[in-house]
Amino acid sequence: MMRKSLFGVLGFVVIASTLWFLLLRGEEVETVRVARGDLVRIVEEDGIVEVPGDRRIFATQLARVLEVPVEEGDVVLPGTVLVRMKNPDLDVRIQETRTLLEQAKRDRLGAAALVESTRLLLSDAIRIAARRKRLYEAGAVSLSELEEATLALERLEKELKRRKSAEDSAAALESGLKRTVLELQAKGAELVARSPIRGIVLELPPEKDQVLQPGDLVATVAPEARMEVVSDILSDTMGSVAVGQKVRVTAPVLGEQVLEGKVSKIYPHAFEKLSALGVVQRRVKVRIDLPYSPRLKPGFEVRAAIETERHPGVLLLPIESVRTTESGERVVMRIERSRIKSVRVRTGIADRRFVEILEGLAEGDEVIRDAGLDLQEGSRVRVQR
């Protein structure tokens, strides 16, 4: 009986000692220290890449591609040949028109020679008619001889008028054919697509021997200097967005590279847009200037983070380390001598990870990382190492 009592007492002592040890040791918790750093508030949204000032060149006629001497991504100068094409029908028309032009030129020269010879004959006829008139008045020739000279003069005057009209017609035909040749040559020049500016070849769809229809895209060339991102921002977040703010642009195609741009334009009106979840939202279009990147192409989707506010060198804590009470107070659980002390704090701006601490804590203070833990004021805790 005494042995049973002794074992009972010993068991009670062991249990009591274990409980007392655990109570003294405290619950194990993860903590974090208040540290200084830069805190940036951002408005983040997807956007589409555009290239302002790009020049699109289209086929103006049915043509076959002869040569594509450049490639997409090449830097080109004004006048650089992008695509050479051929229109056999146009070549035939040019040759036929040139043949007609040569004939028209010969016809005009022949008509001009006839006009000149007729003018000489007319000049002689005028002198003869004048002389016959004087002789008739002097009684030296008969009336029939005078009338003969007068009729010859009238015939030559009519012939000169007819031949001058023929010369004018030949000249008009030659002039019209010259214009036609120039127009056809201009169409021929369109068969060589050249870059109108210094820039980057963004699109170059034609391939050798491909037949292009009028209106088909031949090439797109964009200025080398810059690009734009167009993003539709939720109207609720637009209050902090302003022209000139810094923007960080990322995309899977960029890998680890981050491009820095700035807000260049905010459109004055909001519009309704259906979200991916089928919710109607009011958004505002924003344009972002961006340095050129060969990795980005027009139409690519990127992620734009607009920096709306920056606080450098402020006290920071993880967001999860600050709890909001039912009364609206912000509190943290600070560690003092291995025990919990609830401390009220005043906070500033926050991003997705950290919150700014304005009052209530000092740099280096140690607090419970997860403010949602059910820990009592004054309870002992043990910090994880």
FENBEL-V899205 format. One record per pair of residues at least 12 apart in sequence whose ideal C-beta (glycine too) atoms are under 6 Angstrom apart, sorted by the first residue. I is the first residue (numbers start at 1). J is the second residue. If there is no record, write none. Layout:
i & j
I & J
I & J
This chain:
i & j
25 & 382
26 & 380
26 & 381
26 & 382
27 & 381
28 & 382
28 & 384
29 & 368
29 & 381
30 & 369
30 & 384
31 & 335
31 & 366
31 & 368
31 & 369
31 & 383
32 & 321
32 & 369
33 & 364
33 & 366
34 & 315
34 & 317
34 & 361
34 & 363
34 & 365
35 & 316
36 & 313
36 & 363
37 & 316
38 & 312
39 & 311
39 & 314
39 & 354
39 & 356
40 & 307
40 & 310
41 & 308
41 & 309
41 & 349
42 & 305
42 & 307
43 & 237
43 & 241
43 & 306
43 & 308
44 & 305
45 & 231
45 & 233
45 & 304
46 & 301
47 & 229
47 & 230
47 & 231
47 & 302
47 & 304
48 & 230
49 & 227
49 & 229
49 & 296
49 & 298
49 & 300
50 & 228
50 & 230
50 & 298
51 & 222
51 & 227
51 & 298
52 & 228
53 & 223
54 & 220
54 & 222
55 & 196
55 & 197
55 & 221
56 & 220
57 & 193
57 & 218
57 & 219
58 & 215
58 & 217
59 & 212
59 & 214
59 & 216
59 & 218
60 & 190
60 & 214
61 & 87
61 & 214
63 & 85
63 & 87
63 & 191
63 & 212
64 & 86
64 & 211
65 & 85
65 & 206
65 & 208
65 & 210
66 & 84
66 & 86
67 & 84
68 & 83
68 & 206
69 & 81
70 & 82
70 & 201
72 & 201
72 & 204
74 & 201
76 & 195
76 & 201
77 & 198
78 & 197
79 & 194
80 & 195
81 & 192
81 & 194
82 & 193
82 & 195
82 & 219
83 & 193
83 & 206
83 & 218
84 & 192
85 & 191
90 & 187
93 & 184
94 & 184
97 & 180
97 & 181
100 & 177
101 & 177
104 & 173
104 & 174
104 & 177
105 & 174
107 & 170
108 & 170
108 & 171
108 & 174
111 & 166
111 & 167
111 & 170
112 & 167
114 & 163
115 & 163
115 & 164
115 & 167
118 & 159
118 & 160
118 & 163
121 & 156
122 & 156
122 & 160
125 & 152
125 & 153
125 & 156
128 & 149
129 & 149
129 & 150
129 & 153
132 & 145
132 & 146
132 & 149
193 & 218
193 & 219
195 & 221
199 & 221
199 & 222
199 & 223
199 & 224
200 & 222
200 & 224
201 & 221
202 & 220
202 & 222
203 & 220
204 & 219
205 & 217
224 & 292
226 & 292
227 & 290
227 & 292
228 & 287
229 & 288
229 & 290
229 & 302
229 & 304
230 & 287
231 & 286
231 & 304
232 & 273
232 & 283
232 & 285
233 & 284
233 & 286
234 & 283
235 & 270
235 & 282
235 & 284
238 & 284
240 & 308
241 & 306
243 & 263
244 & 262
245 & 263
245 & 306
245 & 307
246 & 262
246 & 307
247 & 261
247 & 262
247 & 288
247 & 304
247 & 306
248 & 305
249 & 261
249 & 302
249 & 304
250 & 303
251 & 302
253 & 295
254 & 295
259 & 290
259 & 293
261 & 288
261 & 289
261 & 290
262 & 289
263 & 288
264 & 287
264 & 289
265 & 287
266 & 286
267 & 285
270 & 282
270 & 284
288 & 304
309 & 349
311 & 356
314 & 356
315 & 357
316 & 354
317 & 355
317 & 357
319 & 355
320 & 370
321 & 367
321 & 369
321 & 371
322 & 355
322 & 371
323 & 371
329 & 344
330 & 345
330 & 347
331 & 344
332 & 345
332 & 367
333 & 367
333 & 368
334 & 365
334 & 367
335 & 366
338 & 380
339 & 378
339 & 380
340 & 375
340 & 377
340 & 379
342 & 377
343 & 360
344 & 360
345 & 357
345 & 360
345 & 361
346 & 358
346 & 359
